[in-house]
């Protein structure tokens, strides 16, 4: 296999410098607003500034020159950013705990009213049985007291029932919101594909089922020269291309297969029940399909360029762990990137 280490540094170095510029831009903006240097805040401002999310940018601007952390966190939850998923879980747990405490207090209050009514019934029963000559007026007075006590009990029961129905609806809303945040945590916002977290989970599940046995192939795909194209024609054009590529990959997989966007211009596809020759053939078809169907449309009058990709293939049979499988696929991808004449490379072949 070709030595990929030297040539692979060129696009990686360009991407690293671009990423550093973005980080500096975000850090400077956060410093001007006196925003804490928290990872979730970096994600929030990255989405607004680098991700070109005008709605989020406007919401941040509306918070004023020194936005409070709680307000920023509310925006993160509103836009379902990955770094705020933990906050959503904590918020849901805290709200559920508060509701359960309220329910317990209401039930205890209702039980107190029931016990008071039971004691009143016992007292009046003794009074009636012990005083056969009791006047009608006294008897009616005791019955009125029981009626009032029963009304208090029934009112408390109705209040508890109404509040429980309300709490059930609130819990259902919290559950839906938490489920949505969990889904957002494993979904790439731009393309709608699963993200790297989802890939890690899927590969881990594969090894739990198969214990690293043969049967699956991981193909890592990277767009050639995407950093240069993105820098020349702009982020919006690059994002549009990524969405088209994601749609193309969706059409190329079957029900039991899997595709994810793992980094800026990197995708991973996991195929079941294939050997190396079949996996290489699939990678070649993916490459040909991309070159035949996707162009990098421009607005400067230049001729649109055909998009090309590099692909690295690795088998689960050649890796003892999920991490090793991904590492093998990445080694093959680096080899493919370093050799334009052989844009599809297989680990160990």
Phi and psi in degrees as GROMACS dihedral restraints (atoms count N, CA, C in turn):
[ dihedral_restraints ]
;  ai    aj    ak    al  type     phi  dphi    fc
    3     4     5     6     1   -63.8    20    10
    4     5     6     7     1   152.7    20    10
    6     7     8     9     1   -80.4    20    10
    7     8     9    10     1   113.2    20    10
    9    10    11    12     1   -94.4    20    10
   10    11    12    13     1    -9.6    20    10
   12    13    14    15     1   -62.6    20    10
   13    14    15    16     1   -43.4    20    10
   15    16    17    18     1   -70.9    20    10
   16    17    18    19     1   -51.7    20    10
   18    19    20    21     1   -68.5    20    10
   19    20    21    22     1   -30.0    20    10
   21    22    23    24     1   -68.6    20    10
   22    23    24    25     1   -17.4    20    10
   24    25    26    27     1   -72.2    20    10
   25    26    27    28     1   -23.5    20    10
   27    28    29    30     1   -64.8    20    10
   28    29    30    31     1   -58.3    20    10
   30    31    32    33     1   -65.7    20    10
   31    32    33    34     1   -33.9    20    10
   33    34    35    36     1   -65.3    20    10
   34    35    36    37     1   -37.5    20    10
   36    37    38    39     1   -68.0    20    10
   37    38    39    40     1   -40.2    20    10
   39    40    41    42     1   -63.7    20    10
   40    41    42    43     1   -41.8    20    10
   42    43    44    45     1   -65.4    20    10
   43    44    45    46     1   -37.1    20    10
   45    46    47    48     1   -65.4    20    10
   46    47    48    49     1   -42.2    20    10
   48    49    50    51     1   -65.8    20    10
   49    50    51    52     1   -39.6    20    10
   51    52    53    54     1   -63.8    20    10
   52    53    54    55     1   -40.9    20    10
   54    55    56    57     1   -65.0    20    10
   55    56    57    58     1   -39.0    20    10
   57    58    59    60     1   -64.6    20    10
   58    59    60    61     1   -38.7    20    10
   60    61    62    63     1   -62.5    20    10
   61    62    63    64     1   -42.4    20    10
   63    64    65    66     1   -62.7    20    10
   64    65    66    67     1   -43.7    20    10
   66    67    68    69     1   -62.1    20    10
   67    68    69    70     1   -42.9    20    10
   69    70    71    72     1   -62.9    20    10
   70    71    72    73     1   -41.6    20    10
   72    73    74    75     1   -62.0    20    10
   73    74    75    76     1   -44.2    20    10
   75    76    77    78     1   -66.1    20    10
   76    77    78    79     1   -44.7    20    10
   78    79    80    81     1   -62.0    20    10
   79    80    81    82     1   -40.2    20    10
   81    82    83    84     1   -65.2    20    10
   82    83    84    85     1   -41.2    20    10
   84    85    86    87     1   -66.1    20    10
   85    86    87    88     1   -42.3    20    10
   87    88    89    90     1   -64.3    20    10
   88    89    90    91     1   -38.7    20    10
   90    91    92    93     1   -64.5    20    10
   91    92    93    94     1   -39.4    20    10
   93    94    95    96     1   -61.8    20    10
   94    95    96    97     1   -33.3    20    10
   96    97    98    99     1   -92.2    20    10
   97    98    99   100     1     0.8    20    10
   99   100   101   102     1    59.4    20    10
  100   101   102   103     1    41.4    20    10
  102   103   104   105     1   -92.2    20    10
  103   104   105   106     1   136.0    20    10
  105   106   107   108     1   -61.4    20    10
  106   107   108   109     1   143.0    20    10
  108   109   110   111     1   -81.3    20    10
  109   110   111   112     1    62.8    20    10
  111   112   113   114     1   -95.8    20    10
  112   113   114   115     1   146.3    20    10
  114   115   116   117     1   -54.4    20    10
  115   116   117   118     1   -40.4    20    10
  117   118   119   120     1   -68.8    20    10
  118   119   120   121     1   -28.1    20    10
  120   121   122   123     1   -71.9    20    10
  121   122   123   124     1   -37.9    20    10
  123   124   125   126     1   -60.1    20    10
  124   125   126   127     1   -42.9    20    10
  126   127   128   129     1   -62.8    20    10
  127   128   129   130     1   -41.7    20    10
  129   130   131   132     1   -60.7    20    10
  130   131   132   133     1   -48.4    20    10
  132   133   134   135     1   -74.8    20    10
  133   134   135   136     1   -29.5    20    10
  135   136   137   138     1   -63.7    20    10
  136   137   138   139     1   -43.4    20    10
  138   139   140   141     1   -62.7    20    10
  139   140   141   142     1   -38.6    20    10
  141   142   143   144     1   -74.6    20    10
  142   143   144   145     1   -40.7    20    10
  144   145   146   147     1   -94.3    20    10
  145   146   147   148     1   -55.3    20    10
  147   148   149   150     1   -82.1    20    10
  148   149   150   151     1   -38.0    20    10
  150   151   152   153     1   -77.7    20    10
  151   152   153   154     1    -4.2    20    10
  153   154   155   156     1    53.9    20    10
  154   155   156   157     1    51.6    20    10
  156   157   158   159     1   -98.5    20    10
  157   158   159   160     1    95.8    20    10
  159   160   161   162     1   -64.5    20    10
  160   161   162   163     1   -34.5    20    10
  162   163   164   165     1   -62.6    20    10
  163   164   165   166     1   -45.7    20    10
  165   166   167   168     1   -66.5    20    10
  166   167   168   169     1   -41.5    20    10
  168   169   170   171     1   -59.8    20    10
  169   170   171   172     1   -41.3    20    10
  171   172   173   174     1   -66.8    20    10
  172   173   174   175     1   -39.5    20    10
  174   175   176   177     1   -64.9    20    10
  175   176   177   178     1   -39.1    20    10
  177   178   179   180     1   -66.2    20    10
  178   179   180   181     1   -44.0    20    10
  180   181   182   183     1   -61.0    20    10
  181   182   183   184     1   -34.0    20    10
  183   184   185   186     1   -68.9    20    10
  184   185   186   187     1   -16.6    20    10
  186   187   188   189     1   -76.6    20    10
  187   188   189   190     1   -12.2    20    10
  189   190   191   192     1    97.1    20    10
  190   191   192   193     1  -175.5    20    10
  192   193   194   195     1   -73.2    20    10
  193   194   195   196     1   -19.2    20    10
  195   196   197   198     1  -137.8    20    10
  196   197   198   199     1    76.2    20    10
  198   199   200   201     1   -65.2    20    10
  199   200   201   202     1   140.6    20    10
  201   202   203   204     1   -76.5    20    10
  202   203   204   205     1   150.2    20    10
  204   205   206   207     1   -61.3    20    10
  205   206   207   208     1   -39.5    20    10
  207   208   209   210     1   -61.1    20    10
  208   209   210   211     1   -37.8    20    10
  210   211   212   213     1   -69.2    20    10
  211   212   213   214     1   -38.9    20    10
  213   214   215   216     1   -64.1    20    10
  214   215   216   217     1   -40.4    20    10
  216   217   218   219     1   -64.6    20    10
  217   218   219   220     1   -36.4    20    10
  219   220   221   222     1   -61.8    20    10
  220   221   222   223     1   -38.5    20    10
  222   223   224   225     1   -67.3    20    10
  223   224   225   226     1   -40.2    20    10
  225   226   227   228     1   -60.1    20    10
  226   227   228   229     1   -40.5    20    10
  228   229   230   231     1   -69.4    20    10
  229   230   231   232     1   -39.2    20    10
  231   232   233   234     1   -60.0    20    10
  232   233   234   235     1   -43.3    20    10
  234   235   236   237     1   -92.7    20    10
  235   236   237   238     1     5.9    20    10
  237   238   239   240     1    53.7    20    10
  238   239   240   241     1    52.0    20    10
  240   241   242   243     1   -80.2    20    10
  241   242   243   244     1   148.3    20    10
  243   244   245   246     1   -58.8    20    10
  244   245   246   247     1   -43.4    20    10
  246   247   248   249     1   -65.3    20    10
  247   248   249   250     1   -13.0    20    10
  249   250   251   252     1  -102.0    20    10
  250   251   252   253     1     3.4    20    10
  252   253   254   255     1   -61.3    20    10
  253   254   255   256     1   -39.4    20    10
  255   256   257   258     1   -63.4    20    10
  256   257   258   259     1   -37.0    20    10
  258   259   260   261     1   -64.4    20    10
  259   260   261   262     1   -38.1    20    10
  261   262   263   264     1   -62.7    20    10
  262   263   264   265     1   -42.4    20    10
  264   265   266   267     1   -64.0    20    10
  265   266   267   268     1   -42.8    20    10
  267   268   269   270     1   -65.6    20    10
  268   269   270   271     1   -41.8    20    10
  270   271   272   273     1   -62.2    20    10
  271   272   273   274     1   -43.0    20    10
  273   274   275   276     1   -64.0    20    10
  274   275   276   277     1   -43.4    20    10
  276   277   278   279     1   -64.3    20    10
  277   278   279   280     1   -43.1    20    10
  279   280   281   282     1   -63.4    20    10
  280   281   282   283     1   -42.7    20    10
  282   283   284   285     1   -66.2    20    10
  283   284   285   286     1   -42.4    20    10
  285   286   287   288     1   -63.4    20    10
  286   287   288   289     1   -40.5    20    10
  288   289   290   291     1   -63.4    20    10
  289   290   291   292     1   -42.1    20    10
  291   292   293   294     1   -62.3    20    10
  292   293   294   295     1   -43.3    20    10
  294   295   296   297     1   -64.0    20    10
  295   296   297   298     1   -40.4    20    10
  297   298   299   300     1   -65.2    20    10
  298   299   300   301     1   -37.8    20    10
  300   301   302   303     1   -64.5    20    10
  301   302   303   304     1   -41.4    20    10
  303   304   305   306     1   -62.7    20    10
  304   305   306   307     1   -42.7    20    10
  306   307   308   309     1   -62.5    20    10
  307   308   309   310     1   -43.3    20    10
  309   310   311   312     1   -61.4    20    10
  310   311   312   313     1   -41.3    20    10
  312   313   314   315     1   -64.6    20    10
  313   314   315   316     1   -41.6    20    10
  315   316   317   318     1   -67.0    20    10
  316   317   318   319     1   -41.0    20    10
  318   319   320   321     1   -63.1    20    10
  319   320   321   322     1   -39.5    20    10
  321   322   323   324     1   -64.7    20    10
  322   323   324   325     1   -40.0    20    10
  324   325   326   327     1   -65.7    20    10
  325   326   327   328     1   -40.9    20    10
  327   328   329   330     1   -63.6    20    10
  328   329   330   331     1   -40.2    20    10
  330   331   332   333     1   -64.0    20    10
  331   332   333   334     1   -36.2    20    10
  333   334   335   336     1   -63.4    20    10
  334   335   336   337     1   -42.5    20    10
  336   337   338   339     1   -63.8    20    10
  337   338   339   340     1   -40.3    20    10
  339   340   341   342     1   -64.7    20    10
  340   341   342   343     1   -42.5    20    10
  342   343   344   345     1   -63.7    20    10
  343   344   345   346     1   -38.9    20    10
  345   346   347   348     1   -64.4    20    10
  346   347   348   349     1   -39.8    20    10
  348   349   350   351     1   -65.9    20    10
  349   350   351   352     1   -42.4    20    10
  351   352   353   354     1   -62.6    20    10
  352   353   354   355     1   -41.2    20    10
  354   355   356   357     1   -64.8    20    10
  355   356   357   358     1   -39.8    20    10
  357   358   359   360     1   -63.0    20    10
  358   359   360   361     1   -41.1    20    10
  360   361   362   363     1   -61.6    20    10
  361   362   363   364     1   -43.2    20    10
  363   364   365   366     1   -64.0    20    10
  364   365   366   367     1   -42.9    20    10
  366   367   368   369     1   -63.2    20    10
  367   368   369   370     1   -45.6    20    10
  369   370   371   372     1   -67.4    20    10
  370   371   372   373     1   -37.9    20    10
  372   373   374   375     1   -61.3    20    10
  373   374   375   376     1   -42.6    20    10
  375   376   377   378     1   -64.5    20    10
  376   377   378   379     1   -40.1    20    10
  378   379   380   381     1   -64.1    20    10
  379   380   381   382     1   -42.8    20    10
  381   382   383   384     1   -67.7    20    10
  382   383   384   385     1   -44.8    20    10
  384   385   386   387     1   -70.6    20    10
  385   386   387   388     1   -25.3    20    10
  387   388   389   390     1   -92.7    20    10
  388   389   390   391     1   -10.8    20    10
  390   391   392   393     1  -133.2    20    10
  391   392   393   394     1    83.1    20    10
  393   394   395   396     1   -68.0    20    10
  394   395   396   397     1   -23.3    20    10
  396   397   398   399     1   -92.4    20    10
  397   398   399   400     1    17.5    20    10
  399   400   401   402     1   -61.9    20    10
  400   401   402   403     1   139.9    20    10
  402   403   404   405     1   -72.1    20    10
  403   404   405   406     1   157.2    20    10
  405   406   407   408     1   -63.5    20    10
  406   407   408   409     1   -37.1    20    10
  408   409   410   411     1   -63.1    20    10
  409   410   411   412     1   -41.0    20    10
  411   412   413   414     1   -66.5    20    10
  412   413   414   415     1   -39.0    20    10
  414   415   416   417     1   -64.8    20    10
  415   416   417   418     1   -44.8    20    10
  417   418   419   420     1   -62.3    20    10
  418   419   420   421     1   -37.4    20    10
  420   421   422   423     1   -61.5    20    10
  421   422   423   424     1   -41.8    20    10
  423   424   425   426     1   -67.9    20    10
  424   425   426   427     1   -38.3    20    10
  426   427   428   429     1   -64.0    20    10
  427   428   429   430     1   -40.9    20    10
  429   430   431   432     1   -60.3    20    10
  430   431   432   433     1   -38.5    20    10
  432   433   434   435     1   -64.6    20    10
  433   434   435   436     1   -42.7    20    10
  435   436   437   438     1   -63.5    20    10
  436   437   438   439     1   -40.6    20    10
  438   439   440   441     1   -61.4    20    10
  439   440   441   442     1   -42.4    20    10
  441   442   443   444     1   -64.9    20    10
  442   443   444   445     1   -41.0    20    10
  444   445   446   447     1   -63.7    20    10
  445   446   447   448     1   -42.3    20    10
  447   448   449   450     1   -64.7    20    10
  448   449   450   451     1   -38.5    20    10
  450   451   452   453     1   -62.0    20    10
  451   452   453   454     1   -39.4    20    10
  453   454   455   456     1   -63.4    20    10
  454   455   456   457     1   -42.2    20    10
  456   457   458   459     1   -63.6    20    10
  457   458   459   460     1   -47.1    20    10
  459   460   461   462     1   -64.0    20    10
  460   461   462   463     1   -38.7    20    10
  462   463   464   465     1   -62.7    20    10
  463   464   465   466     1   -43.3    20    10
  465   466   467   468     1   -63.6    20    10
  466   467   468   469     1   -40.0    20    10
  468   469   470   471     1   -63.8    20    10
  469   470   471   472     1   -42.8    20    10
  471   472   473   474     1   -64.6    20    10
  472   473   474   475     1   -39.4    20    10
  474   475   476   477     1   -64.7    20    10
  475   476   477   478     1   -42.8    20    10
  477   478   479   480     1   -63.8    20    10
  478   479   480   481     1   -44.1    20    10
  480   481   482   483     1   -61.8    20    10
  481   482   483   484     1   -44.3    20    10
  483   484   485   486     1   -64.0    20    10
  484   485   486   487     1   -42.4    20    10
  486   487   488   489     1   -66.9    20    10
  487   488   489   490     1   -37.7    20    10
  489   490   491   492     1   -63.3    20    10
  490   491   492   493     1   -41.0    20    10
  492   493   494   495     1   -62.1    20    10
  493   494   495   496     1   -41.5    20    10
  495   496   497   498     1   -64.6    20    10
  496   497   498   499     1   -42.1    20    10
  498   499   500   501     1   -66.0    20    10
  499   500   501   502     1   -36.8    20    10
  501   502   503   504     1   -61.7    20    10
  502   503   504   505     1   -43.5    20    10
  504   505   506   507     1   -63.5    20    10
  505   506   507   508     1   -40.0    20    10
  507   508   509   510     1   -64.1    20    10
  508   509   510   511     1   -42.9    20    10
  510   511   512   513     1   -62.9    20    10
  511   512   513   514     1   -38.7    20    10
  513   514   515   516     1   -64.7    20    10
  514   515   516   517     1   -39.2    20    10
  516   517   518   519     1   -65.0    20    10
  517   518   519   520     1   -43.1    20    10
  519   520   521   522     1   -62.0    20    10
  520   521   522   523     1   -40.4    20    10
  522   523   524   525     1   -64.8    20    10
  523   524   525   526     1   -42.2    20    10
  525   526   527   528     1   -64.3    20    10
  526   527   528   529     1   -42.1    20    10
  528   529   530   531     1   -64.2    20    10
  529   530   531   532     1   -41.7    20    10
  531   532   533   534     1   -66.9    20    10
  532   533   534   535     1   -40.2    20    10
  534   535   536   537     1   -62.6    20    10
  535   536   537   538     1   -39.0    20    10
  537   538   539   540     1   -65.0    20    10
  538   539   540   541     1   -40.0    20    10
  540   541   542   543     1   -67.7    20    10
  541   542   543   544     1   -37.4    20    10
  543   544   545   546     1   -63.3    20    10
  544   545   546   547     1   -41.7    20    10
  546   547   548   549     1   -64.1    20    10
  547   548   549   550     1   -40.4    20    10
  549   550   551   552     1   -63.3    20    10
  550   551   552   553     1   -31.2    20    10
  552   553   554   555     1   -68.3    20    10
  553   554   555   556     1   -20.2    20    10
  555   556   557   558     1  -117.5    20    10
  556   557   558   559     1    17.7    20    10
  558   559   560   561     1  -124.2    20    10
  559   560   561   562     1   135.2    20    10
  561   562   563   564     1   -75.7    20    10
  562   563   564   565     1   123.7    20    10
  564   565   566   567     1   -65.3    20    10
  565   566   567   568     1   -35.9    20    10
  567   568   569   570     1   -71.9    20    10
  568   569   570   571     1   -49.1    20    10
  570   571   572   573     1   -99.2    20    10
  571   572   573   574     1   -18.4    20    10
  573   574   575   576     1    80.6    20    10
  574   575   576   577     1    -1.4    20    10
  576   577   578   579     1   -76.5    20    10
  577   578   579   580     1   161.6    20    10
  579   580   581   582     1   -57.9    20    10
  580   581   582   583     1   155.7    20    10
  582   583   584   585     1  -106.3    20    10
  583   584   585   586     1  -167.8    20    10
  585   586   587   588     1   -62.9    20    10
  586   587   588   589     1   -38.0    20    10
  588   589   590   591     1   -58.1    20    10
  589   590   591   592     1   -44.4    20    10
  591   592   593   594     1   -64.6    20    10
  592   593   594   595     1   -39.2    20    10
  594   595   596   597     1   -61.5    20    10
  595   596   597   598     1   -46.1    20    10
  597   598   599   600     1   -57.7    20    10
  598   599   600   601     1   -42.7    20    10
  600   601   602   603     1   -65.2    20    10
  601   602   603   604     1   -42.3    20    10
  603   604   605   606     1   -65.8    20    10
  604   605   606   607     1   -43.4    20    10
  606   607   608   609     1   -67.4    20    10
  607   608   609   610     1   -38.7    20    10
  609   610   611   612     1   -62.0    20    10
  610   611   612   613     1   -42.4    20    10
  612   613   614   615     1   -62.7    20    10
  613   614   615   616     1   -37.2    20    10
  615   616   617   618     1   -58.7    20    10
  616   617   618   619     1   -44.7    20    10
  618   619   620   621     1   -74.3    20    10
  619   620   621   622     1   -27.0    20    10
  621   622   623   624     1   -68.0    20    10
  622   623   624   625     1   -34.1    20    10
  624   625   626   627     1   -80.2    20    10
  625   626   627   628     1   -44.2    20    10
  627   628   629   630     1  -102.8    20    10
  628   629   630   631     1   -12.7    20    10
  630   631   632   633     1    54.6    20    10
  631   632   633   634     1    40.0    20    10
  633   634   635   636     1    78.4    20    10
  634   635   636   637     1    11.6    20    10
  636   637   638   639     1   -71.5    20    10
  637   638   639   640     1   164.8    20    10
  639   640   641   642     1   -65.8    20    10
  640   641   642   643     1   154.3    20    10
  642   643   644   645     1   141.8    20    10
  643   644   645   646     1   -16.4    20    10
  645   646   647   648     1  -130.6    20    10
  646   647   648   649     1   153.0    20    10
  648   649   650   651     1  -131.3    20    10
  649   650   651   652     1   135.0    20    10
  651   652   653   654     1  -106.7    20    10
  652   653   654   655     1   126.0    20    10
  654   655   656   657     1  -116.6    20    10
  655   656   657   658     1   119.8    20    10
  657   658   659   660     1  -100.8    20    10
  658   659   660   661     1   132.6    20    10
  660   661   662   663     1  -123.6    20    10
  661   662   663   664     1   137.5    20    10
  663   664   665   666     1  -133.5    20    10
  664   665   666   667     1   137.2    20    10
  666   667   668   669     1   -75.0    20    10
  667   668   669   670     1   129.8    20    10
  669   670   671   672     1   -70.9    20    10
  670   671   672   673     1   131.9    20    10
  672   673   674   675     1    57.0    20    10
  673   674   675   676     1    31.2    20    10
  675   676   677   678     1   -67.7    20    10
  676   677   678   679     1   -35.3    20    10
  678   679   680   681     1   -60.2    20    10
  679   680   681   682     1   -43.9    20    10
  681   682   683   684     1   -66.1    20    10
  682   683   684   685     1   -42.3    20    10
  684   685   686   687     1   -63.4    20    10
  685   686   687   688     1   -42.9    20    10
  687   688   689   690     1   -64.4    20    10
  688   689   690   691     1   -40.7    20    10
  690   691   692   693     1   -69.3    20    10
  691   692   693   694     1   -33.2    20    10
  693   694   695   696     1   -78.2    20    10
  694   695   696   697     1   -41.6    20    10
  696   697   698   699     1  -107.9    20    10
  697   698   699   700     1    -6.6    20    10
  699   700   701   702     1   102.5    20    10
  700   701   702   703     1   157.4    20    10
  702   703   704   705     1   -65.0    20    10
  703   704   705   706     1   -38.6    20    10
  705   706   707   708     1   -63.2    20    10
  706   707   708   709     1   -42.0    20    10
  708   709   710   711     1   -64.3    20    10
  709   710   711   712     1   -40.1    20    10
  711   712   713   714     1   -64.9    20    10
  712   713   714   715     1   -41.5    20    10
  714   715   716   717     1   -63.7    20    10
  715   716   717   718     1   -40.0    20    10
  717   718   719   720     1   -61.4    20    10
  718   719   720   721     1   -40.3    20    10
  720   721   722   723     1   -65.8    20    10
  721   722   723   724     1   -42.0    20    10
  723   724   725   726     1   -61.5    20    10
  724   725   726   727     1   -39.0    20    10
  726   727   728   729     1   -64.1    20    10
  727   728   729   730     1   -41.9    20    10
  729   730   731   732     1   -64.0    20    10
  730   731   732   733     1   -41.3    20    10
  732   733   734   735     1   -64.6    20    10
  733   734   735   736     1   -40.7    20    10
  735   736   737   738     1   -60.9    20    10
  736   737   738   739     1   -42.8    20    10
  738   739   740   741     1   -62.9    20    10
  739   740   741   742     1   -38.9    20    10
  741   742   743   744     1   -64.4    20    10
  742   743   744   745     1   -43.0    20    10
  744   745   746   747     1   -66.0    20    10
  745   746   747   748     1   -35.6    20    10
  747   748   749   750     1   -58.4    20    10
  748   749   750   751     1   -39.3    20    10
  750   751   752   753     1   -73.0    20    10
  751   752   753   754     1   -17.1    20    10
  753   754   755   756     1   -92.4    20    10
  754   755   756   757     1    -4.3    20    10
  756   757   758   759     1  -111.5    20    10
  757   758   759   760     1   155.4    20    10
  759   760   761   762     1   -95.3    20    10
  760   761   762   763     1  -179.6    20    10
  762   763   764   765     1   -58.1    20    10
  763   764   765   766     1   -41.7    20    10
  765   766   767   768     1   -90.5    20    10
  766   767   768   769     1     3.0    20    10
  768   769   770   771     1   -93.8    20    10
  769   770   771   772     1   176.9    20    10
  771   772   773   774     1  -147.2    20    10
  772   773   774   775     1   140.2    20    10
  774   775   776   777     1  -136.8    20    10
  775   776   777   778     1   140.8    20    10
  777   778   779   780     1  -141.6    20    10
  778   779   780   781     1   152.8    20    10
  780   781   782   783     1   -98.6    20    10
  781   782   783   784     1   114.9    20    10
  783   784   785   786     1   -98.7    20    10
  784   785   786   787     1   -26.9    20    10
  786   787   788   789     1  -146.1    20    10
  787   788   789   790     1  -169.9    20    10
  789   790   791   792     1   -50.6    20    10
  790   791   792   793     1   -55.9    20    10
  792   793   794   795     1  -123.8    20    10
  793   794   795   796     1    26.5    20    10
  795   796   797   798     1  -117.7    20    10
  796   797   798   799     1   137.0    20    10
  798   799   800   801     1  -126.6    20    10
  799   800   801   802     1   157.4    20    10
  801   802   803   804     1  -133.4    20    10
  802   803   804   805     1   136.0    20    10
  804   805   806   807     1  -125.6    20    10
  805   806   807   808     1   132.6    20    10
  807   808   809   810     1  -116.4    20    10
  808   809   810   811     1   120.4    20    10
  810   811   812   813     1  -113.7    20    10
  811   812   813   814     1   137.7    20    10
  813   814   815   816     1   -96.6    20    10
  814   815   816   817     1   150.9    20    10
  816   817   818   819     1    57.0    20    10
  817   818   819   820     1    48.1    20    10
  819   820   821   822     1  -135.1    20    10
  820   821   822   823     1   147.6    20    10
  822   823   824   825     1   -96.8    20    10
  823   824   825   826     1  -174.9    20    10
  825   826   827   828     1   -64.5    20    10
  826   827   828   829     1   -44.5    20    10
  828   829   830   831     1   -62.5    20    10
  829   830   831   832     1   -41.8    20    10
  831   832   833   834     1   -65.0    20    10
  832   833   834   835     1   -41.0    20    10
  834   835   836   837     1   -64.6    20    10
  835   836   837   838     1   -41.0    20    10
  837   838   839   840     1   -63.9    20    10
  838   839   840   841     1   -40.7    20    10
  840   841   842   843     1   -63.5    20    10
  841   842   843   844     1   -39.3    20    10
  843   844   845   846     1   -63.5    20    10
  844   845   846   847     1   -44.3    20    10
  846   847   848   849     1   -62.4    20    10
  847   848   849   850     1   -39.5    20    10
  849   850   851   852     1   -65.4    20    10
  850   851   852   853     1   -39.8    20    10
  852   853   854   855     1   -66.2    20    10
  853   854   855   856     1   -38.6    20    10
  855   856   857   858     1   -60.7    20    10
  856   857   858   859     1   -46.1    20    10
  858   859   860   861     1   -62.1    20    10
  859   860   861   862     1   -45.4    20    10
  861   862   863   864     1   -65.2    20    10
  862   863   864   865     1   -38.7    20    10
  864   865   866   867     1   -65.4    20    10
  865   866   867   868     1   -39.7    20    10
  867   868   869   870     1   -63.9    20    10
  868   869   870   871     1   -46.8    20    10
  870   871   872   873     1   -66.3    20    10
  871   872   873   874     1   -31.3    20    10
  873   874   875   876     1   -81.6    20    10
  874   875   876   877     1   -25.6    20    10
  876   877   878   879     1  -114.5    20    10
  877   878   879   880     1   -18.1    20    10
  879   880   881   882     1  -117.6    20    10
  880   881   882   883     1   134.4    20    10
  882   883   884   885     1  -127.7    20    10
  883   884   885   886     1   155.1    20    10
  885   886   887   888     1   -92.7    20    10
  886   887   888   889     1    92.4    20    10
  888   889   890   891     1   -67.4    20    10
  889   890   891   892     1   137.8    20    10
  891   892   893   894     1  -123.9    20    10
  892   893   894   895     1   164.4    20    10
  894   895   896   897     1  -113.9    20    10
  895   896   897   898     1    10.3    20    10
  897   898   899   900     1  -103.8    20    10
  898   899   900   901     1    11.8    20    10
  900   901   902   903     1    84.4    20    10
  901   902   903   904     1    -4.6    20    10
  903   904   905   906     1   -73.3    20    10
  904   905   906   907     1   157.4    20    10
  906   907   908   909     1   -66.5    20    10
  907   908   909   910     1   131.5    20    10
  909   910   911   912     1   -64.6    20    10
  910   911   912   913     1   139.2    20    10
  912   913   914   915     1   -98.8    20    10
  913   914   915   916     1   144.5    20    10
  915   916   917   918     1   -70.9    20    10
  916   917   918   919     1   137.6    20    10
  918   919   920   921     1   -84.2    20    10
  919   920   921   922     1   138.2    20    10
  921   922   923   924     1  -125.4    20    10
  922   923   924   925     1   154.8    20    10
  924   925   926   927     1  -132.3    20    10
  925   926   927   928     1   159.9    20    10
  927   928   929   930     1  -115.6    20    10
  928   929   930   931     1   149.7    20    10
  930   931   932   933     1  -139.6    20    10
  931   932   933   934     1   138.7    20    10
  933   934   935   936     1  -118.9    20    10
  934   935   936   937     1   134.5    20    10
  936   937   938   939     1  -116.3    20    10
  937   938   939   940     1   136.0    20    10
  939   940   941   942     1  -143.0    20    10
  940   941   942   943     1   147.0    20    10
  942   943   944   945     1  -102.2    20    10
  943   944   945   946     1   146.4    20    10
  945   946   947   948     1   -65.3    20    10
  946   947   948   949     1   -25.0    20    10
  948   949   950   951     1   -66.1    20    10
  949   950   951   952     1   -22.9    20    10
  951   952   953   954     1   -96.2    20    10
  952   953   954   955     1     7.1    20    10
  954   955   956   957     1  -134.2    20    10
  955   956   957   958     1   133.1    20    10
  957   958   959   960     1   -83.8    20    10
  958   959   960   961     1   -20.3    20    10
  960   961   962   963     1  -135.4    20    10
  961   962   963   964     1   161.2    20    10
  963   964   965   966     1   -58.3    20    10
  964   965   966   967     1   -41.1    20    10
  966   967   968   969     1   -63.0    20    10
  967   968   969   970     1   -38.6    20    10
  969   970   971   972     1   -68.0    20    10
  970   971   972   973     1   -36.9    20    10
  972   973   974   975     1   -60.8    20    10
  973   974   975   976     1   -45.8    20    10
  975   976   977   978     1   -66.2    20    10
  976   977   978   979     1   -38.6    20    10
  978   979   980   981     1   -64.1    20    10
  979   980   981   982     1   -41.7    20    10
  981   982   983   984     1   -62.0    20    10
  982   983   984   985     1   -43.1    20    10
  984   985   986   987     1   -64.5    20    10
  985   986   987   988     1   -37.0    20    10
  987   988   989   990     1   -68.9    20    10
  988   989   990   991     1   -39.3    20    10
  990   991   992   993     1   -59.4    20    10
  991   992   993   994     1   -44.3    20    10
  993   994   995   996     1   -64.5    20    10
  994   995   996   997     1   -38.2    20    10
  996   997   998   999     1   -64.2    20    10
  997   998   999  1000     1   -42.8    20    10
  999  1000  1001  1002     1   -61.9    20    10
 1000  1001  1002  1003     1   -37.5    20    10
 1002  1003  1004  1005     1   -65.1    20    10
 1003  1004  1005  1006     1   -40.0    20    10
 1005  1006  1007  1008     1   -66.1    20    10
 1006  1007  1008  1009     1   -39.9    20    10
 1008  1009  1010  1011     1   -65.9    20    10
 1009  1010  1011  1012     1   -29.7    20    10
 1011  1012  1013  1014     1   -84.7    20    10
 1012  1013  1014  1015     1    -6.6    20    10
 1014  1015  1016  1017     1  -134.1    20    10
 1015  1016  1017  1018     1    84.5    20    10
 1017  1018  1019  1020     1   -56.0    20    10
 1018  1019  1020  1021     1   -23.6    20    10
 1020  1021  1022  1023     1   -75.5    20    10
 1021  1022  1023  1024     1   -20.3    20    10
 1023  1024  1025  1026     1  -129.0    20    10
 1024  1025  1026  1027     1    75.1    20    10
 1026  1027  1028  1029     1   -72.6    20    10
 1027  1028  1029  1030     1    -6.6    20    10
 1029  1030  1031  1032     1  -118.1    20    10
 1030  1031  1032  1033     1   120.6    20    10
 1032  1033  1034  1035     1  -126.7    20    10
 1033  1034  1035  1036     1   147.0    20    10
 1035  1036  1037  1038     1  -115.7    20    10
 1036  1037  1038  1039     1   135.4    20    10
 1038  1039  1040  1041     1   -64.5    20    10
 1039  1040  1041  1042     1   130.3    20    10
 1041  1042  1043  1044     1    78.1    20    10
 1042  1043  1044  1045     1     4.9    20    10
